[in-house]
Amino acid sequence: MSAPSSKKITLILGAELGKLITLPLTWLTLIGIFILNLFLTAAFTSVGLQGASGTQSILNISLASMGYLQAGFIILGILAACSEYTGGQIRTTLTTIPWRGLQLSTKYVALAIITVPAAFIIAASGVLYTFIRMRDTAAGFEIDTMIKTIVGATGYLTLTTLLSAAIGALLRRTTPALVVLLGYYFVVSPLTRDFIPKIRSYFPDTAGSFMYMPPSPDEINALTPMQGTGILVLWTLIFITVAIVFHRRRDA
């Protein structure tokens, strides 16, 4: 089988992007995340107005909803990976695009193209809302810090979506993938917080949190934003690689 040309690669990417864009659940999920973020940010900001002031307080409050938002992006990644298996459309896809590794790789690229702007808008809207509400207490607010925080949050949500899509491709079923990922992020990881603090810093969710939220001064096993980014990127690439290998060897 001859290797696909650059034109074919572009067409495959366009096809994968078109499938995600025309999938109603994609937009329903993103709209739901956006509304949830505004609701949670408003609630956290109302509480924060009675607490500490300053730049760091604003950023902490505006991104306090990240722990809940990541669930929405996990769902987005799983839906992108598993939707074709639900109705058996994957057979048509693989018949049309016989290069399995390329097909799955371009799906991840297409997913990133959709996720990056969506994550940026959602993260920025939360920060902007909190800043407007707390601008009178924002002494010494630095725009560079805000931009770095929003970019870090965008990167974390995007990488979390891609990692979830990779695990979804491995399991090929929506419900098991949701159980595994939501169980890890919201049950296993919090329970291990006090038992293995040194190792836990290298877990994908913990390492990724340093991308957008500076650690507290008394945190011993803190990572820098670059270290957190590198570790989460490594986790994501490992799962994507494994997903591609299995995708090439398994039956549809």
Secondary structure, DSSP 4 states (H G I P E B T S, - for coil): -PPPPHHHHHHHHHHHHHHHHT-HHHHHHHHHHHHHHHHHHHHHHHHHTTS--SHHHHHHHHTTTHHHHHHHHHHHHHHHHHHHHHTTHHHHHHHH---HHHHHHHHHHHHHHHHHHHHHHHHHHHHHHHHHHTGGG-TT--HHHHHHHHHHHHHHHHHHHHHHHHHHHHH--HHHHHHHHHHIIIIIHHHTTTT-HHHHTTSHHHHHHTTTSPPPTT-TT---HHHHHHHHHHHHHHHHHHHHHHHHHS--
